[in-house]
Amino acid sequence: DKYGIKFSNVHRDPELMAKAAVGMYREYGFECAVIPFDFAVEAEALGSKPNFYDGEDQVLYPTIKEKAIKDVGELVVPDDLANTARIPVVTEAIKIARAELGDEVAIGTYILGPFTLAGQLKELDDLLEESFTEPEKTNELLEKLSDIIIDIFNLYRDAGADYFTLREMGATSDVLSPKSFNSLVKPHLLKIIDKMPRPNILHICGNTNYIIEDMAKCGADAISVDHKNELLVSREKIGPDVIMFSGFDPIKVLHQGKLEDVRPEALKMREGASAVWPGCDIWPEVTEENMRELVDALKS
């Protein structure tokens, strides 16, 4: 509100995107500025149609309203990714933020992991069924998406981003069995992390205690888990040397919670973790008081 930015406009205007990202750092003392704000950028570049909810008064993140493919053979990779759909919006926003911030604070960026991105390109039920009945087709799709993800990460690096998060939320143990994760998803994560810019982070939502050791073996500089994990169990499994970020519940605690709930929950997330950050996106309508309490608690 302070900056007069309508949330649905942030995603398509590099000036507004940079302004909002820098504002999170300036207003609340976040130790980074993160660009972009939605999960539809890469899927849109590959043909899916996003809904920005322009006519809605309430704050809503963009979602995919029309999937691009039904089969891997329908995937069309643009010849010039750097100038396709909103990818140039993101790179320009990173450049603007870099020019304003200099080396004052790190600029982070992220891309969906290949399995999660696949679910933005084709119907999730079809993807899950295919994963079991025709895994070779799913592997072919994930292989192609892995190359695209690496290329886009390099574009974001060249624009000035400092650190890079691979967000494979769709491969959580809430959706895939550990066996499926290891056979279907992990090989592609290994490839991407080996070739994407550094420092990098592998983030998977949900309960990942069952695959936490495999996450650590994917080669990222750090791994990230959310509030559903038993952090001390995760730490025991991966040992003391792996950098692990833990996440609080950004909806129940930060958005819906009372002020007095924020500090103890934030401090609890330190147990077993190397550092604390949101387990998922921070809802734009979180109160200023809760945001300031969060940052103050973690910096104390």
C-alpha positions, 0 to 999 in steps of 0.5 A: 500500500505504501508504494501504491502498487497493485499486486496483479501489476507487479508481475508484468512491470519490471519497475514495479517488480524491482520496487516491491522487492527492494521495498521488502528489504528497505521496510522490514530489514529482510536480508535479501531482495527476491525476484520474481513473485510468482510461479508461472514465469517459465510455464508461460514462456513454454506456452501455458496461459496464466491468470493474473486476476486483474479484476479481483479486489483481493490479493491473489497470486497468478495461477495457470488457467490453461496448460500448454501440453498433453504430451512431451511431443507437444513441448515447444522450446522458444528459440530466444528464451531471453526475450520470451513472455515475462522472462525479460521482465524478470531479468530487467527487474533484477537489473533495476534492483541491482542498480539501486541496491549495489552490493548492499544486500543479496538479490535472490531468484528462483525457478520451479524444479522440473517435476513441478514445472511439468505440472504447470505445463500439463494436467497434474493428474495426467502427469502423476498417472504417466509417472507410474504407467509410462515413466519413460515419457515423464523422464523425457519431459523432465530432461527437456525441462532441466535444460531449459531451467539451466538456461533461464538460471543463467539468464538471471545470473547474467542479469545480476542475481546473487543466489539461486533457488530450485523450488521442486515443491511438487516432488514432496513426499506428500505427493511422490513416494521416496522411491519415485523421487529417487528414480524419477526426480532426483537424477534431474535435480542432480543434473540441474544443480551441477550446472546451475549458478552458485550459490544455490539452494534446493527447496522442497515443501511438505514433509521431506523427512523421508527424502532429506538425505537424498536432498542433501546428496543432490549437490546444492550448497544448501537445502530448504524445508518447511514447517512440516518437517521435524527439524531435529530428525532432519538434522540427525539424518543429514549430519551437522555440516549440511546447510539447512534452512527451515521455514515457518508456516507463513499463513497460519503463523505470519498471516493469520497468527497473533503478534504474540505467536510470531516470535516463539514460532520463529525461534522454534524454527531455529532448532536444528536449522542453519538459518530460518526463512519462509517455508513458502511465499509470504502472503502480501496482506501480512500485517506490518506488526507481524513482519517486523516482529518476525525480523526482529525475533530472528535478528535478536 
